């Protein structure tokens, strides 16, 4: 396991990663680089210093992933592992293969975030971490996977393409419905059914992630087809409601 971990990006998810590392690997030293905070030598550090850590997690928006990798590479330690945690995988894996060829990296996607973590009171049982591409040696990868499992996470291995296909039909669709319900002004009532409560749980967990929602649509090629299927199904449901009532 790494003795030092760098986090590049300190938005909601970057802060969440810091929280998880401090909980599950308290002996690990953390260095954070953020465009919003000046280096202070205690918590926040320059990109050059963060790049020298044993592992560097890229917790940046998908749209600036390649730019961040390009800036990081000249300062990367000889044995540093880049950890990709982006929500899409085909796009970021292509960048890593093209830009970071010969470097150590592992492409992952934690299928949860700070809101779902808080809703479960910090219980990570059932939370999945998807692992796609990696240049790590088999023993190194096995150590990381075993550590995640010991923390309580489920680890799933699949190709980047399969991940993005599944993601378009799950996370993206949830975000789409959540954004639609939220913008429609629908909210909890005094007589909610259990199923409506579940729906609103989903809405509340995604409605603030507008930037991520748009980035996933932009960088996951399977989202457009999901939207077409949804719109087609919506038309069928409208037709069903009108059938035999006119």
HUSULUR-V160380 format. One record per residue. N is the residue number from 1. RES is the residue in one small letter. PHI is phi in whole degrees, 0 to 359 (none if undefined). Layout:
n,res,phi
N,RES,PHI
N,RES,PHI
This chain:
n,res,phi
1,x,none
2,x,292
3,x,269
4,x,229
5,x,232
6,x,257
7,x,238
8,x,257
9,x,106
10,x,227
11,x,276
12,x,301
13,x,283
14,x,298
15,x,295
16,x,294
17,x,298
18,x,301
19,x,299
20,x,294
21,x,296
22,x,295
23,x,283
24,x,266
25,x,222
26,x,298
27,x,278
28,x,282
29,x,275
30,x,246
31,x,236
32,x,243
33,x,242
34,x,218
35,x,288
36,x,263
37,x,228
38,x,284
39,x,303
40,x,236
41,x,74
42,x,242
43,x,245
44,x,254
45,x,223
46,x,291
47,x,300
48,x,298
49,x,289
50,x,297
51,x,295
52,x,272
53,x,294
54,x,298
55,x,222
56,x,234
57,x,265
58,x,265
59,x,255
60,x,244
61,x,303
62,x,304
63,x,297
64,x,247
65,x,299
66,x,297
67,x,302
68,x,293
69,x,299
70,x,299
71,x,288
72,x,284
73,x,306
74,x,297
75,x,252
76,x,294
77,x,295
78,x,299
79,x,243
80,x,287
81,x,255
82,x,275
83,x,245
84,x,268
85,x,240
86,x,294
87,x,286
88,x,254
89,x,239
90,x,300
91,x,295
92,x,287
93,x,295
94,x,300
95,x,295
96,x,297
97,x,295
98,x,277
99,x,267
100,x,252
101,x,303
102,x,90
103,x,263
104,x,275
105,x,208
106,x,218
107,x,260
108,x,225
109,x,214
110,x,291
111,x,273
112,x,196
113,x,212
114,x,300
115,x,289
116,x,292
117,x,297
118,x,293
119,x,298
120,x,265
121,x,63
122,x,84
123,x,281
124,x,264
125,x,302
126,x,90
127,x,286
128,x,257
129,x,238
130,x,270
131,x,243
132,x,249
133,x,275
134,x,199
135,x,253
136,x,290
137,x,294
138,x,309
139,x,297
140,x,296
141,x,296
142,x,297
143,x,297
144,x,296
145,x,298
146,x,295
147,x,298
148,x,299
149,x,295
150,x,295
151,x,287
152,x,113
153,x,276
154,x,270
155,x,251
156,x,240
157,x,255
158,x,198
159,x,286
160,x,298
161,x,294
162,x,298
163,x,302
164,x,294
165,x,297
166,x,296
167,x,297
168,x,298
169,x,270
170,x,240
171,x,299
172,x,297
173,x,298
174,x,298
175,x,297
176,x,298
177,x,295
178,x,298
179,x,297
180,x,293
181,x,297
182,x,297
183,x,288
184,x,280
185,x,80
186,x,283
187,x,211
188,x,295
189,x,230
190,x,282
191,x,235
192,x,301
193,x,281
194,x,298
195,x,295
196,x,293
197,x,298
198,x,297
199,x,299
200,x,290
201,x,301
202,x,294
203,x,301
204,x,292
205,x,280
206,x,237
207,x,294
208,x,269
209,x,266
210,x,297
211,x,296
212,x,296
213,x,306
214,x,290
215,x,293
216,x,298
217,x,298
218,x,290
219,x,253
220,x,251
221,x,292
222,x,268
223,x,292
224,x,298
225,x,294
226,x,296
227,x,297
228,x,297
229,x,296
230,x,295
231,x,296
232,x,295
233,x,294
234,x,298
235,x,297
236,x,294
237,x,293
238,x,300
239,x,295
240,x,298
241,x,295
242,x,275
243,x,296
244,x,65
245,x,245
246,x,251
